[in-house]
Amino acid sequence: MENKKIVVGNLKSTMNIEDVSKYLQVINKEIASKEVIICPSSIYIPYFLKKNYQVGLQNIFLDEGGPYTGEITPTQAVSLEIRYAIVGHSERRIHLNETDEIINKKIVAAINKNMYVILCIGETLEEKEMLRTDMVIRRQLVNALNGLSIDMLYNVIIAYEPVWAIGTNNIPSIKEIEKTVEYIKNVVKQISGYEDIKVLYGGSVNEHNVKELNKINNISGFLVGGASTKADSFLKIIDEVIQK
Ligand code: PGA
């Protein structure tokens, strides 16, 4: 992975097949960058493959062996040349009871197949108000990255996504993001010795605020939810961060 900025589009579970075909008509023409990673609902992945951008999973299974109804394994992903997976998104932590330990196993399983993981971490509003952001982030990182060698960390991208900023149009100040990104890099360095971890920001990134956000000097790119499902908005974000 080169040292270029990346933009990840997390399409979540919002689009139906008509939305997907309209969306693809625009983005397949306009996006020509391997630094763009689009993560559609799994059922639509075949429509997104073999284009001029990368495709990622929104989740991945933590094991290879055995029959696990409904899950997608790293081996299956790699067989379609899918090299990226989002892991530990707060929506999965909150609604599907994903723990740090489960997330750790998913990361190890994916990296063992030489995939890259986009590990989401971030505090809730309550944790922020109780001044526990650093503590929460440290815990999430220590647990999720437990047992990873430096070589394995090369395949990890962190996405700092404050839970209270997701889908709300509220974002932290530039200074707050910068400070937390620095903190994340320091924690990773302390626990592993790895100094080059990429950190993305996610949470209400859109075509209007991306210019300011992109000025943050230690940021490696963005994880975009809602705005990535609107082709025009997503293209503007990509133009600002990558294609300019
Ligand atoms: P949002 O979502 O951009 O809609 O806030 C980001 C995410 O959940 O990854």
Boltz pocket constraint, residues with backbone or C-beta under 6 A from the ligand:
constraints:
  - pocket:
      binder: B
      contacts: [[A, 10], [A, 161], [A, 165], [A, 166], [A, 167], [A, 168], [A, 202], [A, 203], [A, 204], [A, 205], [A, 223], [A, 224], [A, 225], [A, 226], [A, 227]]
      max_distance: 6.0
